[in-house]
Amino acid sequence: MIPKIIHQTYISEGALPPLFRECQTQVKRLHSDWKYIFHSDEDILSFIDTKYPEYKAAFDSLPRKIMKIDMIRYFWMYEYGGMYIDMDYYMIKPFDILNYEIVLPANREDSKGVPTCLGNCIFASIPKHPFWKSVIDTLFTINRSICLDFSVDSNIDGHSWGTGPAFLFTMWKQWTESLPDLKMATCYGILQPPRRLENHVMHHISSQVRQTEIESGETLPVGECLNPKSTMPILDDKFRHFQLCSLPSELIYVPRRSLFHPPTNQSAMYIQMLKEKGESYGVHKCSGVWRSN
């Protein structure tokens, strides 16, 4: 189970701008029974020095501060677990998806709902999951001090050699491709499945009954989800019957975009509309402060 620990970071807690303070207050209010850890810039340096000294030289060589801030959040997931949230992410309802090993929300999807990118402004994990070890170990396998011009912001968040969303998406694809059975599973379904499942559709959406539109246009009911650690419903290749299939514990749960990454809009009216709709856990207000780091 994901531990109830919240991680946030900025220069220092006393230096928070009004938007960050607003978002911090909200996340604390909604998670009053969680442990809250604020990491200052000094805390980050101390953490690497004391917990991961073998990574220090590679970490220090990252050419932009924002790249260090990206990477340190992956270290926290590996060391402590819990939930990481950007300071400009506004929570709307409490995070309650705790029965997975990793929850890594999609922030971009194609027209069929297949994730095309993952966000790195909010995610959660158990501690010591090997996926995060594979992520932080790229400090040794990707020389980011020379491989790209990281003065260009898009190379940080939009390139697989960066440290932001595109990089995390690439790492997720590599990880799920390496699983021996089911390759990619999200609340939308199995993506890039092995050949024996290539005509199957899986849905694993909280514990509600949903309607799923198959590409042929046929609409089928999808029953309640099962224990994510043990079994999940899968439709057979005629899309007519359920069968059970083991869900690997290493599988990363990727919620659909609307749950954590609805379109960005900072207006009070929009936030109220999201609250009333009741689907989204929050919205990234995207202050853009990172572009100056």
C-alpha positions as CSV (number, residue, x, y, z in Angstrom):
1,M,0.0,0.0,0.0
2,I,1.2,3.5,-0.8
3,P,2.2,5.2,2.4
4,K,0.4,8.4,3.4
5,I,3.3,10.8,3.0
6,I,3.2,14.0,0.9
7,H,6.4,15.5,-0.6
8,Q,6.7,19.1,-1.8
9,T,9.7,21.3,-2.5
10,Y,10.7,24.9,-3.1
11,I,13.6,27.1,-2.2
12,S,12.3,27.4,1.4
13,E,8.9,27.2,2.9
14,G,9.1,30.9,3.9
15,A,9.7,31.9,0.3
16,L,6.5,30.4,-1.1
17,P,4.6,32.8,-3.5
18,P,0.9,33.2,-3.0
19,L,-0.2,30.6,-5.6
20,F,2.1,28.0,-4.0
21,R,0.9,28.8,-0.5
22,E,-2.7,28.4,-1.7
23,C,-2.1,25.0,-3.2
24,Q,0.0,23.9,-0.2
25,T,-2.8,24.9,2.2
26,Q,-5.4,23.0,0.1
27,V,-3.4,19.8,-0.1
28,K,-2.8,19.8,3.7
29,R,-6.4,20.5,4.4
30,L,-7.5,17.5,2.3
31,H,-4.9,15.2,3.7
32,S,-4.9,16.0,7.4
33,D,-4.1,12.4,8.4
34,W,-1.0,12.3,6.1
35,K,2.6,13.1,7.0
36,Y,3.7,16.2,5.2
37,I,7.3,16.7,4.3
38,F,8.5,20.0,2.8
39,H,12.0,19.8,1.2
40,S,14.0,23.0,0.9
41,D,17.0,23.4,-1.5
42,E,19.3,22.7,1.5
43,D,17.3,19.6,2.3
44,I,17.8,18.3,-1.2
45,L,21.6,18.7,-1.1
46,S,21.7,17.1,2.4
47,F,19.5,14.2,1.2
48,I,21.8,13.3,-1.7
49,D,25.0,13.8,0.4
50,T,23.8,11.4,3.1
51,K,21.4,8.9,1.4
52,Y,22.9,8.6,-2.1
53,P,26.5,9.8,-2.1
54,E,27.3,7.6,-5.0
55,Y,24.9,9.6,-7.2
56,K,26.2,13.0,-6.0
57,A,28.6,13.8,-8.8
58,A,26.1,12.8,-11.5
59,F,23.3,14.7,-9.8
60,D,25.4,17.8,-9.4
61,S,26.4,17.7,-13.1
62,L,22.8,18.2,-14.2
63,P,22.9,21.5,-16.1
64,R,19.7,23.1,-14.9
65,K,18.2,23.4,-11.4
66,I,14.8,22.2,-12.6
67,M,16.5,19.0,-13.8
68,K,17.7,18.4,-10.2
69,I,14.2,19.1,-8.9
70,D,12.7,16.7,-11.4
71,M,15.2,14.0,-10.5
72,I,15.0,14.4,-6.7
73,R,11.3,13.6,-6.7
74,Y,12.1,10.2,-8.2
75,F,14.7,9.7,-5.5
76,W,12.0,10.4,-2.8
77,M,9.6,7.9,-4.3
78,Y,12.3,5.3,-4.2
79,E,13.5,6.1,-0.7
80,Y,10.3,7.0,1.1
81,G,7.3,6.4,-1.2
82,G,4.2,8.4,-0.7
83,M,2.9,11.1,-3.1
84,Y,4.8,13.9,-4.8
85,I,2.9,17.0,-5.7
86,D,4.2,20.2,-7.5
87,M,3.7,23.4,-5.5
88,D,1.4,24.7,-8.2
89,Y,-0.9,21.6,-8.3
90,Y,-4.3,22.4,-6.8
91,M,-6.0,19.4,-5.2
92,I,-9.8,19.2,-5.4
93,K,-10.4,16.0,-3.5
94,P,-8.3,13.7,-1.3
95,F,-6.0,11.2,-3.0
96,D,-7.3,7.8,-2.2
97,I,-5.8,5.4,-4.8
98,L,-3.5,3.7,-2.3
99,N,-3.8,0.0,-3.3
100,Y,-1.4,0.1,-6.2
101,E,2.4,0.0,-6.2
102,I,2.7,3.1,-8.4
103,V,0.1,5.6,-9.6
104,L,1.5,7.6,-12.6
105,P,-1.2,9.7,-14.3
106,A,-1.4,10.4,-18.0
107,N,-1.2,14.0,-19.0
108,R,-1.7,13.6,-22.7
109,E,-3.7,11.1,-24.7
110,D,-4.5,10.3,-28.3
111,S,-8.0,10.3,-29.8
112,K,-8.6,6.7,-28.5
113,G,-7.5,7.6,-25.0
114,V,-4.1,5.9,-25.1
115,P,-1.5,7.8,-23.1
116,T,1.0,9.6,-25.1
117,C,2.8,11.3,-22.2
118,L,2.8,11.0,-18.4
119,G,2.8,13.9,-16.0
120,N,5.5,14.3,-13.4
121,C,3.8,17.0,-11.3
122,I,1.8,14.4,-9.2
123,F,2.3,10.7,-8.7
124,A,2.5,8.2,-5.9
125,S,4.4,5.0,-5.0
126,I,5.4,2.5,-2.5
127,P,9.0,2.8,-1.4
128,K,11.9,0.9,-3.0
129,H,10.0,0.0,-6.2
130,P,12.5,-1.0,-8.8
131,F,11.0,1.2,-11.5
132,W,12.3,4.3,-9.6
133,K,15.7,2.7,-9.4
134,S,15.7,2.3,-13.1
135,V,14.8,6.0,-13.4
136,I,17.5,7.4,-11.1
137,D,20.1,5.1,-12.6
138,T,19.8,7.1,-15.8
139,L,22.1,9.6,-14.1
140,F,24.8,7.1,-15.0
141,T,23.6,6.1,-18.4
142,I,22.5,9.5,-19.9
143,N,25.2,12.2,-19.8
144,R,22.9,15.1,-19.6
145,S,25.8,17.6,-19.3
146,I,26.6,17.1,-23.0
147,C,23.8,15.1,-24.8
148,L,21.5,18.0,-25.5
149,D,21.2,21.8,-25.2
150,F,19.2,22.0,-22.0
151,S,19.0,25.8,-22.1
152,V,16.1,25.0,-24.4
153,D,13.2,24.3,-22.1
154,S,11.5,21.8,-24.4
155,N,14.5,19.5,-24.2
156,I,13.9,19.2,-20.5
157,D,10.2,18.4,-20.5
158,G,9.7,17.2,-24.0
159,H,12.7,14.9,-24.8
160,S,13.4,11.4,-23.7
161,W,16.9,12.4,-22.6
162,G,15.5,15.2,-20.4
163,T,14.1,14.7,-16.8
164,G,10.5,15.7,-17.2
165,P,7.3,14.2,-18.6
166,A,8.6,12.8,-21.9
167,F,11.5,11.1,-20.1
168,L,9.2,9.6,-17.5
169,F,6.9,8.4,-20.3
170,T,9.8,6.7,-22.1
171,M,11.0,5.0,-18.9
172,W,7.4,3.8,-18.2
173,K,7.2,2.3,-21.8
174,Q,10.6,0.6,-21.3
175,W,9.5,-0.8,-17.9
176,T,6.2,-2.1,-19.0
177,E,7.6,-3.6,-22.2
178,S,10.0,-5.7,-20.0
179,L,7.1,-7.4,-18.1
180,P,6.8,-11.0,-19.0
181,D,3.0,-11.1,-19.3
182,L,0.7,-8.1,-19.6
183,K,2.7,-5.2,-21.0
184,M,0.8,-2.0,-20.5
185,A,-2.3,-1.6,-18.4
186,T,-4.2,1.6,-17.5
187,C,-7.7,2.3,-16.5
188,Y,-8.4,2.5,-20.3
189,G,-7.1,-1.0,-21.0
190,I,-4.2,-3.1,-22.0
191,L,-1.9,-1.2,-24.3
192,Q,0.5,-3.0,-26.6
193,P,-0.5,-6.4,-25.2
194,P,1.3,-9.7,-26.1
195,R,-0.1,-11.4,-29.1
196,R,-2.4,-13.7,-27.2
197,L,-4.2,-10.7,-25.8
198,E,-4.1,-8.4,-28.8
199,N,-7.8,-8.5,-29.4
200,H,-8.7,-8.1,-25.7
201,V,-9.8,-5.0,-23.8
202,M,-9.4,-4.6,-20.1
203,H,-10.9,-1.9,-17.9
204,H,-10.0,-1.3,-14.4
205,I,-11.7,1.8,-13.2
206,S,-12.0,2.4,-9.4
207,S,-15.0,0.2,-8.3
208,Q,-17.7,1.6,-10.5
209,V,-19.7,0.2,-13.3
210,R,-18.8,1.9,-16.6
211,Q,-19.9,1.6,-20.2
212,T,-17.1,0.9,-22.6
213,E,-17.3,1.7,-26.3
214,I,-15.5,-0.9,-28.4
215,E,-14.0,0.3,-31.7
216,S,-16.6,-1.5,-33.7
217,G,-19.2,0.8,-32.1
218,E,-20.6,-1.9,-29.8
219,T,-21.3,-0.8,-26.2
220,L,-20.6,-3.3,-23.5
221,P,-21.0,-3.0,-19.7
222,V,-17.9,-3.4,-17.6
223,G,-18.4,-4.8,-14.2
224,E,-16.8,-3.8,-10.9
225,C,-13.1,-3.9,-10.8
226,L,-11.3,-6.6,-8.7
227,N,-8.4,-6.5,-6.4
228,P,-5.7,-4.7,-8.4
229,K,-3.0,-6.9,-6.7
230,S,-4.6,-10.2,-7.7
231,T,-7.0,-10.2,-10.7
232,M,-8.6,-7.9,-13.2
233,P,-11.5,-8.4,-15.7
234,I,-10.5,-9.0,-19.3
235,L,-12.9,-9.4,-22.2
236,D,-12.4,-12.3,-24.5
237,D,-11.6,-11.8,-28.2
238,K,-15.3,-11.7,-29.1
239,F,-15.8,-8.9,-26.5
240,R,-18.6,-11.0,-24.9
241,H,-17.3,-12.7,-21.8
242,F,-15.1,-11.9,-18.8
243,Q,-12.2,-14.0,-17.7
244,L,-9.6,-13.5,-15.0
245,C,-5.9,-12.8,-15.6
246,S,-3.1,-12.3,-13.1
247,L,-2.0,-8.7,-12.7
248,P,1.8,-8.5,-12.2
249,S,2.7,-6.6,-9.0
250,E,5.2,-4.6,-11.0
251,L,2.5,-3.1,-13.2
252,I,2.2,0.7,-13.0
253,Y,-1.3,2.1,-12.8
254,V,-1.8,5.0,-15.2
255,P,-5.1,6.8,-14.6
256,R,-6.8,8.5,-17.5
257,R,-5.9,12.1,-18.1
258,S,-9.1,13.6,-16.8
259,L,-8.5,12.3,-13.3
260,F,-5.4,14.3,-12.6
261,H,-4.6,16.4,-15.7
262,P,-7.8,18.2,-16.9
263,P,-7.0,21.2,-19.1
264,T,-5.2,24.0,-17.2
265,N,-7.3,26.9,-16.2
266,Q,-6.7,29.0,-13.0
267,S,-10.1,30.7,-12.9
268,A,-12.2,30.2,-9.8
269,M,-15.3,29.3,-11.9
270,Y,-13.4,26.5,-13.7
271,I,-12.1,25.1,-10.4
272,Q,-15.6,25.2,-9.0
273,M,-16.9,23.4,-12.1
274,L,-14.3,20.6,-11.6
275,K,-15.3,20.3,-8.0
276,E,-19.0,20.0,-8.9
277,K,-18.2,17.4,-11.6
278,G,-16.4,15.3,-9.0
279,E,-14.2,13.4,-11.3
280,S,-10.8,15.1,-11.1
281,Y,-8.5,14.9,-8.1
282,G,-6.9,18.2,-9.0
283,V,-5.6,20.5,-11.7
284,H,-2.1,21.7,-12.5
285,K,-2.1,25.5,-12.5
286,C,1.2,25.6,-14.3
287,S,2.9,28.7,-12.9
288,G,5.8,28.2,-15.3
289,V,8.3,29.2,-12.5
290,W,10.5,26.2,-13.5
291,R,11.4,27.9,-16.8
292,S,13.6,30.4,-14.9
293,N,15.6,27.6,-13.1
